[in-house]
Amino acid sequence: MFPGGETWRGRVLDAVTDLRYQIEYYGGTVTTFTLEPDGDGWTELVLTDEGVAAEDVIDVEAGWVSVLMALKAAVDHGVDLRNHRPDRSYRQKYADNWLRSCSRPRPTSDDAVRSDRNCGGEQRQNRRVPDAIFDDPRLAQVYDPLDPDRSDLDVYVDMVHEFGATSVLDVGCGTGTFACMLTRQDVHVTAVDPAGASLDVARAKPGAHAVDWLLGDATTLPALSVDAAFMTANVAQVFLTDDDWAATLRGIRDALRPRGMLVFETRDPARRAWEQWTPELTRTVVDVPGVGLVESWEEVTTVDEPLVTFRSMTAFRHDDLVLESTSTLRFRDRSEIEDSLVREGYELTETRDAPDRPGRELVFLSRRAN
């Protein structure tokens, strides 16, 4: 929303986490943010505007700088610098970041302290920002109704019994379905996720009171010594860089007791699953109680192997509202994953076929090495 009440709905044109973000901006202009190494071990953020009239360049770039300042404050320090008053606009010399409705409550200093304490007491710099499909409250609310069949998790519940595990770490727990399933098996569960909106959904589920819910990721965990750790669904593929993946494996290893088990699944890149992620093949319509008809579909926007970026669209028909979320997954091959496990202190014990998607996904079982 702009001063005077004018609105503009932009489009995400391209998004590759930690590399590039491109959107269609006001009047059809294109704005691109690119992260580039500066040659001295640091990273430069390059802002490029296309199609902006010469007389508007200063105003446009000043506006983007104010947005970036707010994003940096939120990501690095948990501080909300957005302008929440519509009467204080750029033209009155205020940062022009006002939103008609915010996706989450404005955090207080107590909120920031509480979140950091839940994740081990140390504030992480460069925390991974969750995709909107997990962290927007409206999208998190309908995530389970749009994907109600979670029979794919049964095999992991069986593994907990197979290992004789009585304590489990659920990394990337999302809306908490797996964690709550385990509480019914008298298993003590610690569940961590960087998306606060998904955790809000999880905490409202039956059995949720028995779970230790943490806002964060595997690198922000408190001291733990669990029997087994799991990453289900797409979690193992959201770590796009080798450094992020290695840090995640190390964080989980430190949380496991000696000889504790790590289990995760990942898609086989040779099967090119993304070729099936089309609006025609992924479209779903569900009547969600209290919400109304909700339609969702997915569409791939960029394939730059091993990275695949796609849009998840969710339409709330009652409100005539369409929300978009962009995600990027990394498709690692089997040997790459096996090598990374060995480097980070694991012994690969077995690789199994995913029972719900045979031939398309692999399930890796590894043990923390002594």
RAFENKA-V686798 format. One record per residue. PSI is psi as a letter, one per 20 degrees, with the letter a starting at -180 (* if undefined). NEAR is the number of other ideal C-beta (glycine too) atoms within 10 Angstrom. Layout:
psi->PSI near->NEAR
psi->PSI near->NEAR
This chain:
psi->p near->13
psi->r near->14
psi->p near->15
psi->i near->8
psi->i near->8
psi->q near->8
psi->q near->8
psi->p near->11
psi->o near->7
psi->r near->14
psi->q near->12
psi->p near->15
psi->h near->16
psi->q near->16
psi->o near->20
psi->o near->19
psi->p near->22
psi->j near->14
psi->g near->16
psi->q near->18
psi->p near->17
psi->p near->19
psi->q near->16
psi->p near->16
psi->a near->19
psi->p near->15
psi->j near->11
psi->j near->11
psi->r near->16
psi->p near->17
psi->p near->22
psi->p near->15
psi->p near->16
psi->p near->14
psi->p near->14
psi->p near->11
psi->q near->9
psi->j near->8
psi->i near->7
psi->j near->7
psi->j near->6
psi->r near->7
psi->p near->11
psi->p near->11
psi->o near->10
psi->p near->11
psi->p near->13
psi->p near->10
psi->p near->15
psi->p near->11
psi->j near->11
psi->p near->18
psi->q near->9
psi->h near->6
psi->i near->7
psi->i near->14
psi->g near->11
psi->g near->10
psi->g near->13
psi->g near->18
psi->h near->14
psi->h near->12
psi->g near->18
psi->h near->15
psi->g near->12
psi->h near->18
psi->g near->15
psi->h near->13
psi->g near->13
psi->g near->17
psi->g near->14
psi->g near->13
psi->g near->14
psi->g near->16
psi->g near->15
psi->h near->13
psi->i near->12
psi->k near->17
psi->p near->15
psi->o near->18
psi->j near->15
psi->q near->16
psi->o near->17
psi->j near->12
psi->p near->9
psi->i near->13
psi->i near->9
psi->n near->15
psi->r near->18
psi->h near->17
psi->i near->11
psi->j near->10
psi->k near->8
psi->q near->15
psi->p near->18
psi->m near->19
psi->k near->18
psi->p near->19
psi->p near->11
psi->g near->9
psi->p near->4
psi->q near->12
psi->i near->13
psi->q near->12
psi->q near->10
psi->p near->10
psi->q near->15
psi->r near->12
psi->h near->9
psi->h near->8
psi->g near->15
psi->g near->15
psi->g near->13
psi->g near->13
psi->g near->17
psi->h near->17
psi->h near->13
psi->h near->18
psi->k near->21
psi->i near->17
psi->i near->10
psi->p near->12
psi->p near->15
psi->p near->16
psi->q near->8
psi->l near->9
psi->q near->18
psi->p near->18
psi->p near->13
psi->q near->22
psi->q near->19
psi->h near->20
psi->h near->26
psi->h near->23
psi->i near->20
psi->p near->21
psi->h near->15
psi->h near->16
psi->h near->25
psi->h near->23
psi->h near->18
psi->j near->19
psi->g near->20
psi->g near->18
psi->h near->15
psi->i near->17
psi->m near->15
psi->h near->8
psi->o near->7
psi->k near->15
psi->i near->8
psi->i near->17
psi->i near->17
psi->h near->12
psi->h near->17
psi->h near->22
psi->g near->17
psi->h near->11
psi->h near->18
psi->g near->23
psi->h near->10
psi->h near->13
psi->i near->16
psi->k near->9
psi->p near->21
psi->i near->13
psi->p near->19
psi->q near->29
psi->p near->28
psi->o near->30
psi->p near->23
psi->l near->26
psi->i near->27
psi->c near->25
psi->j near->25
psi->j near->26
psi->g near->20
psi->g near->24
psi->g near->28
psi->h near->22
psi->h near->20
psi->h near->24
psi->h near->20
psi->i near->11
psi->j near->13
psi->k near->8
psi->p near->21
psi->p near->15
psi->p near->26
psi->p near->21
psi->p near->26
psi->q near->27
psi->q near->26
psi->i near->22
psi->o near->25
psi->h near->18
psi->h near->23
psi->h near->27
psi->h near->25
psi->g near->16
psi->g near->21
psi->g near->25
psi->i near->15
psi->i near->10
psi->q near->17
psi->p near->9
psi->i near->14
psi->h near->18
psi->h near->10
psi->j near->15
psi->q near->23
psi->o near->14
psi->p near->20
psi->p near->24
psi->o near->20
psi->b near->21
psi->a near->24
psi->i near->23
psi->i near->19
psi->k near->21
psi->q near->22
psi->r near->16
psi->p near->7
psi->r near->20
psi->m near->12
psi->r near->22
psi->h near->19
psi->q near->25
psi->q near->27
psi->q near->28
psi->o near->25
psi->r near->22
psi->c near->17
psi->j near->14
psi->g near->21
psi->i near->22
psi->i near->23
psi->i near->23
psi->o near->23
psi->h near->18
psi->q near->12
psi->h near->13
psi->g near->10
psi->g near->19
psi->g near->20
psi->g near->14
psi->h near->16
psi->g near->24
psi->h near->23
psi->g near->15
psi->g near->22
psi->g near->26
psi->g near->19
psi->h near->15
psi->i near->22
psi->q near->23
psi->r near->14
psi->p near->9
psi->j near->11
psi->q near->23
psi->q near->24
psi->p near->25
psi->p near->22
psi->r near->25
psi->q near->23
psi->q near->22
psi->q near->21
psi->o near->18
psi->h near->18
psi->h near->11
psi->i near->14
psi->l near->14
psi->h near->16
psi->i near->18
psi->i near->11
psi->i near->13
psi->m near->16
psi->q near->14
psi->h near->12
psi->h near->8
psi->i near->10
psi->i near->15
psi->p near->12
psi->p near->13
psi->p near->12
psi->p near->15
psi->o near->10
psi->p near->15
psi->p near->6
psi->i near->5
psi->h near->16
psi->a near->12
psi->p near->12
psi->p near->21
psi->p near->15
psi->q near->23
psi->r near->18
psi->q near->20
psi->p near->14
psi->p near->14
psi->h near->16
psi->p near->16
psi->o near->14
psi->m near->12
psi->p near->10
psi->j near->14
psi->p near->16
psi->p near->24
psi->p near->20
psi->q near->20
psi->p near->19
psi->o near->20
psi->p near->17
psi->p near->22
psi->p near->15
psi->o near->18
psi->h near->14
psi->h near->10
psi->j near->10
psi->l near->7
psi->p near->10
psi->p near->12
psi->q near->17
psi->p near->17
psi->p near->20
psi->p near->21
psi->q near->21
psi->p near->20
psi->q near->21
psi->p near->21
psi->n near->20
psi->q near->21
psi->r near->13
psi->g near->14
psi->h near->8
psi->g near->15
psi->g near->19
psi->g near->16
psi->g near->12
psi->h near->16
psi->g near->20
psi->g near->12
psi->h near->12
psi->j near->20
psi->k near->15
psi->q near->22
psi->o near->13
psi->p near->15
psi->h near->12
psi->q near->10
psi->p near->13
psi->r near->14
psi->p near->13
psi->p near->17
psi->h near->13
psi->i near->15
psi->m near->15
psi->p near->8
psi->i near->10
psi->h near->15
psi->q near->18
psi->q near->18
psi->o near->18
psi->p near->21
psi->p near->19
psi->r near->27
psi->q near->19
psi->p near->20
psi->q near->13
psi->* near->7
